[in-house]
Amino acid sequence: MDASSGQSVVGTAEKPFLMPVEDVFRLRQGRVVMPTGRIERGRVRKGDAVEIIGLGGSATALVEGIEQHGMSIAEAGAEMNVGVLLRGIAADAVERGQVLAAPGSVGAHTGFTADITLLSEEQGSADVVSGERLCFYTRTAVVWGTVTLPAGAETVRPYHGAEVTVVLEEPVALEEGQPFAFRHHGRAAGSGTVMRLP
């Protein structure tokens, strides 16, 4: 319980609540917003405070209710597909690619260091040159970013890997150890893991 507000705060357990937003519905003439998605970790209950993170958004809202398969439930946990009814935020404050999370548990970032591995040429990959713009897929977010190779390296060839620096064009919720995929010239090119955040 948050003594200052009298509201319970989600994610006080060992693994704080986090749910990538897959879709968003506006209910009751837009007064209630219902993001839907699969809970990645933790638990959420009616009355909990959750933070909306990523893609330029940053707001905190109270969970008015939780729905699963059209039925109202008291709480939900990891691996469950649910809709979370939020009150007290603008109708356009949440969108696909953001996450709902326990307040203060995860941050939005535009830059990170990553370990990447390219697919083979047979799988459609091509050389990645330092300074190139790639399309990154992390959780439900899709965002463009520029990759910079280490000093002295100009190119990563298919089926090879490298430690790179990535600068995204929009902030997304990121954590160290988080996997992602990327596309190059419109084709699947490889995958990676976030190694370090600023």
C-alpha positions in Angstrom: 0.0 0.0 0.0 1.3 3.5 -0.9 0.8 5.4 2.3 0.8 8.8 0.5 -2.1 7.9 -1.8 -3.9 5.1 -0.1 -3.6 3.1 -3.3 -2.0 -0.3 -3.6 1.0 -0.3 -5.9 1.6 -3.1 -8.3 4.8 -5.0 -8.5 6.0 -5.1 -4.9 6.9 -8.8 -5.3 10.3 -10.1 -6.5 9.3 -9.7 -10.2 7.5 -6.4 -10.8 4.6 -6.4 -13.2 5.2 -5.7 -16.9 2.9 -6.1 -19.9 3.7 -5.2 -23.5 0.8 -3.4 -25.1 -0.5 -5.2 -28.1 -3.8 -3.3 -28.8 -5.9 -0.5 -27.2 -9.6 -0.1 -26.9 -11.5 3.1 -25.9 -14.6 2.4 -23.8 -17.4 4.6 -22.3 -16.9 7.5 -24.7 -13.2 7.4 -24.2 -13.3 7.8 -20.4 -11.8 4.4 -19.9 -8.9 3.0 -21.9 -8.2 -0.8 -22.1 -4.8 -1.8 -23.3 -4.5 -5.6 -24.0 -1.5 -7.9 -24.1 0.2 -10.9 -22.6 1.7 -10.3 -19.2 5.4 -10.9 -19.3 6.0 -11.1 -15.5 4.6 -10.2 -12.1 0.9 -9.7 -11.1 -1.6 -6.9 -11.4 -4.8 -6.3 -9.4 -7.7 -4.0 -9.5 -6.7 -0.7 -7.7 -3.0 -1.0 -8.6 -1.1 1.9 -10.0 0.7 1.2 -13.3 3.0 3.3 -15.4 2.7 3.7 -19.2 6.3 3.7 -20.7 7.8 4.2 -24.1 7.3 6.0 -27.5 7.3 9.3 -25.8 4.5 8.4 -23.4 4.9 8.7 -19.6 1.8 8.5 -17.4 0.6 6.7 -14.3 -3.0 5.4 -14.1 -5.1 3.2 -11.8 -6.4 -0.2 -12.8 -10.1 0.0 -12.7 -10.6 -3.6 -13.8 -9.1 -6.6 -15.5 -10.8 -8.7 -18.2 -9.9 -12.1 -19.7 -12.1 -13.6 -22.4 -14.8 -11.0 -21.8 -15.0 -11.8 -18.1 -14.0 -9.6 -15.2 -11.2 -11.1 -12.9 -9.7 -9.8 -9.7 -6.0 -10.2 -10.7 -3.8 -11.5 -13.4 -0.3 -12.9 -13.6 2.5 -13.9 -16.0 1.6 -15.6 -19.3 -2.1 -14.5 -19.1 -3.6 -12.5 -22.0 -5.8 -9.8 -20.5 -7.3 -6.4 -21.0 -6.4 -3.8 -18.3 -9.0 -1.1 -17.8 -7.4 2.3 -17.0 -9.1 5.4 -15.7 -7.7 8.9 -15.4 -5.6 9.1 -18.6 -6.2 10.7 -22.0 -7.7 8.4 -24.6 -4.5 8.7 -26.8 -2.1 8.2 -23.9 -1.4 4.6 -24.6 -0.6 2.7 -27.8 0.8 -0.5 -29.2 4.6 -0.7 -28.5 4.4 0.8 -25.0 4.4 -1.3 -21.8 2.4 -1.2 -18.7 4.7 -1.7 -15.7 5.0 -1.3 -11.9 5.9 2.4 -11.4 9.6 3.0 -11.5 10.5 -0.6 -12.4 11.7 0.0 -16.0 12.8 3.0 -18.0 12.5 4.2 -21.6 15.7 4.5 -23.6 16.8 5.6 -27.0 20.4 4.3 -26.8 22.1 1.0 -25.8 25.0 -1.3 -26.4 24.1 -4.7 -27.8 25.5 -8.0 -29.0 24.0 -8.7 -32.5 24.2 -11.7 -34.8 23.2 -11.6 -38.4 21.3 -14.3 -40.2 22.9 -16.1 -43.2 22.7 -14.9 -46.7 20.5 -17.9 -47.5 18.0 -16.6 -44.9 18.0 -13.1 -46.5 20.6 -11.2 -44.5 23.1 -8.8 -46.0 26.1 -6.8 -44.8 25.4 -4.2 -42.1 27.6 -1.2 -42.4 28.4 1.2 -39.5 25.9 4.1 -39.6 23.1 2.2 -41.3 19.5 2.6 -40.3 17.7 -0.6 -39.2 14.2 -1.4 -38.1 14.2 -2.8 -34.5 11.6 -5.0 -33.0 11.5 -5.2 -29.2 8.5 -6.7 -27.4 5.6 -5.1 -29.3 7.5 -1.9 -30.3 8.8 -1.3 -33.8 11.2 1.6 -34.1 13.9 2.8 -36.4 17.5 3.2 -35.2 21.1 3.7 -36.3 23.8 1.1 -35.6 27.4 2.0 -35.0 30.1 -0.6 -35.1 33.2 -0.6 -32.8 36.2 1.5 -33.8 38.1 -0.1 -36.7 35.1 -2.2 -37.9 33.1 -1.0 -40.8 30.9 -4.0 -41.7 29.3 -7.0 -40.1 28.8 -9.9 -42.6 25.9 -12.4 -42.7 26.3 -15.2 -40.1 28.7 -13.1 -38.1 28.2 -11.0 -34.9 29.5 -7.8 -33.3 29.0 -5.6 -30.2 27.4 -2.4 -31.5 25.9 0.8 -30.3 22.3 1.5 -31.2 20.5 4.9 -31.2 16.7 4.6 -31.6 14.5 7.3 -33.1 11.9 6.9 -30.3 12.3 5.8 -26.7 11.1 2.3 -25.8 11.1 0.3 -22.6 14.4 -1.5 -22.4 16.2 -3.7 -19.9 19.6 -5.3 -19.8 19.4 -8.8 -21.2 16.4 -8.1 -23.3 16.3 -9.7 -26.7 15.3 -8.0 -29.9 15.2 -8.6 -33.7 16.0 -6.3 -36.6 15.2 -5.9 -40.3 17.5 -4.5 -43.0 16.3 -3.4 -46.5 12.9 -4.7 -45.5 14.0 -8.2 -44.7 14.7 -10.1 -41.5 18.4 -9.6 -40.8 19.3 -10.8 -37.4 18.7 -10.6 -33.6 20.5 -9.3 -30.6 20.5 -8.8 -26.8 20.7 -5.5 -24.9 24.0 -5.6 -23.0 24.3 -2.2 -21.5 22.1 0.8 -21.0 23.3 4.4 -20.4 
